[in-house]
Amino acid sequence: MTKAEKVDFTIRTLQELYPTIPVPLEHKDPYTLLIAVLMSAQSTDVRVNQITPLLFAKADNPYDMVKLSVEEIRDIIRPVGLSPMKSKGIHGLSEILIKKYNGEVPRDITLLEEFPGVGHKTASVVVAQAFGIPAFPVDTHIHRLMYRWGFTNGKNVVQTEKDAKRLFPKELWNDLHLQIIWYGREYSPARGWNLEKDIITRTIGRKTILNSYYANKKKT
C-alpha cells in the first residue's frame, strides 16, 4: 500500500468502528471542559469524571471557582494526582478569565496556552471539542499509534502532531483525534496488546513493530 492508501484505510476503518464518537471527559460548556482537561494530565478520564462532579457542584464557573481557596480545590481534586499544581492552575486561570475575558473561555489556542496549567495539548482539546475549531491534540495513544502505523518517526509529540496534520484532511482532525484515542484504548493498547484484534496495525503497521511483536510472541 502507498502512504495515501494507508491513510485512507485508517480513516475508513475508524469511521466504521466509531460512526458516533463519545467525548471522553464529561463537561457542559467550554469552562468545565477546560478544567476537566487540565485535571486529566497523568490521570485517567474515568478518574477525572468521578471527581469533576464534586468540584463542579461547588463551582462550575470562574466566578464561583475564585471564591474557593487553592487548598479547598486541592482537597477536592486530590484523587486525580498532581493536585498542588492543578489546583493552582484552576484557581489562577479562573482569575485570568474574569480579569481579561469577562469569564468567557477564549477560542484561540495561543491565548489558552498563556493560562497557568494549560499546555498545547489542553488548549488544542478545548478549541476542538468546545468550539469545533480544527486541531489535532496528541496524547499517548495517538503518539503510539501514529508510530505503529508508520505515519511518524515517534521522536516526540510535536513531530507526531505535525505529521498527523499533514497526512489527514483538516475537516476530519477533530473526529480523528478522538477516534484514534478510542481505537488505541480498545484495540491497540501499550500493554496486553493483541495484534489479532488490531486490524489497522495488522494491515498497515510498521514492519519493525510487526516483526518485534511476532518475535516476542514466539518467546512466550
Residue, then its C-alpha position, 0 to 999 in steps of 0.5 A: m500500500t502507498k502512504a495515501e492508501k494507508v491513510d485512507f484505510t485508517i480513516r475508513t476503518l475508524q469511521e466504521l468502528y466509531p460512526t458516533i464518537p463519545v467525548p471522553l471527559e464529561h463537561k457542559d460548556p467550554y469552562t468545565l471542559l477546560i478544567a476537566v482537561l487540565m485535571s486529566a494530565q497523568s490521570t485517567d478520564v474515568r478518574v477525572n469524571q468521578i471527581t469533576p462532579l464534586l468540584f463542579a457542584k461547588a463551582d462550575n464557573p470562574y466566578d464561583m471557582v475564585k471564591l474557593s481557596v487553592e487548598e479547598i480545590r486541592d482537597i477536592i481534586r486530590p484523587v486525580g494526582l498532581s493536585p498542588m499544581k492543578s489546583k493552582g492552575i484552576h484557581g489562577l486561570s479562573e482569575i485570568l478569565i474574569k480579569k481579561y475575558n469577562g469569564e468567557v473561555p477564549r477560542d484561540i489556542t495561543l491565548l489558552e496556552e498563556f493560562p497557568g496549567v494549560g499546555h498545547k495539548t489542553a488548549s488544542v482539546v478545548v478549541a476542538q471539542a468546545f468550539g469545533i475549531p480544527a486541531f489535532p491534540v496528541d496524547t499517548h495513544i495517538h503518539r503510539l499509534m501514529y508510530r505503529w502505523g508508520f505515519t511518524n518517526g515517534k521522536n516526540v509529540v510535536q513531530t507526531e502532531k505535525d505529521a498527523k496534520r499533514l497526512f489527514p484532511k483538516e475537516l476530519w482532525n477533530d473526529l480523528h483525534l478522538q477516534i484514534i484515542w478510542y481505537g488505541r484504548e480498545y484495540s491497540p493498547a501499550r500493554g496486553w496488546n493483541l495484534e489479532k484484534d488490531i486490524i489497522t496495525r495488522t494491515i498497515g503497521r510498521k514492519t519493525i513493530l510487526n516483526s518485534y511483536y511476532a518475535n516476542k510472541k514466539k518467546t512466550 
